[in-house]
Amino acid sequence: MYVYTEGEVTEPEYIDLIVKKGAPDKPGRTVQHHIENPNAEGKLRKPYRMVQDAARTLRKVEREAKAAGLKPYRVTGGVEEGDWNWPQVWVLFDRDDHQNIPEALRLAEKEGIRIAYSHPCFELWRLLHYTNYTSTFGGVCGDANGRLRSSRGFAETYGRGVRTVTEQQSKHVREEQVLSPRDKDGSRYREAKKYAQTINKRCESSNPNDWDPYTDVWSFVEEGLLLRHY
């Protein structure tokens, strides 16, 4: 599985963490993930540009998969067809202040690129691991980040006695921010997913620029990384 991320730090750290700690949905099915743009400069991390790059990557890896004898994977009527390890290419991006989100989503659908989209930003998904937040952010990512940093117990994940963290420090993801206590078997992830699905259902506009708040990162966790929970 090949991934393009808008963020240089947070999303890659989150992915690495849950791949190591997550529970595969089906025994024997584990995913090798590749961050395709780890050192890309800012202008190459815009949604539309990342989808364009992802489309080229998808064509390349599909040719390689066919040459290796793999068949495209799909599920029809609950029945699996093809090879489950057929390559996928995903792009993770935020609303932020980008103006071409609808165009990026349309291009992704046309090219077969999978998208995980958060409005106003990825910090919403992290925040939902702490609380059932349902109000609008007015498109301001800094508000989502501020609420995350002020969540009970969040600062302490950066060290004993830590009471506050900067926005820059908060970009680094810690295990205690997303993983469930051992005796709860993924309940924290499942709650975050439930909260996300509930707020997503409230998005009535056809314009994804207006979906505030919204996040479907859980689809990337389950359909991309093939995890049941973490």
Secondary structure as UniProt FT lines:
FT   STRAND          2..5
FT   HELIX           10..21
FT   STRAND          23..24
FT   TURN            27..28
FT   STRAND          34..35
FT   TURN            38..39
FT   HELIX           42..45
FT   HELIX           47..67
FT   TURN            68..69
FT   STRAND          74..76
FT   TURN            77..78
FT   STRAND          79..81
FT   TURN            84..85
FT   STRAND          89..94
FT   TURN            96..97
FT   HELIX           101..111
FT   STRAND          114..119
FT   HELIX           123..127
FT   TURN            128..130
FT   TURN            138..139
FT   HELIX           141..149
FT   TURN            152..154
FT   HELIX           155..158
FT   TURN            160..161
FT   TURN            167..168
FT   HELIX           169..171
FT   HELIX           175..177
FT   HELIX           182..184
FT   TURN            185..186
FT   HELIX           187..201
FT   HELIX           208..210
FT   STRAND          214..215
FT   HELIX           217..219
FT   HELIX           220..224
FT   STRAND          227..229
//
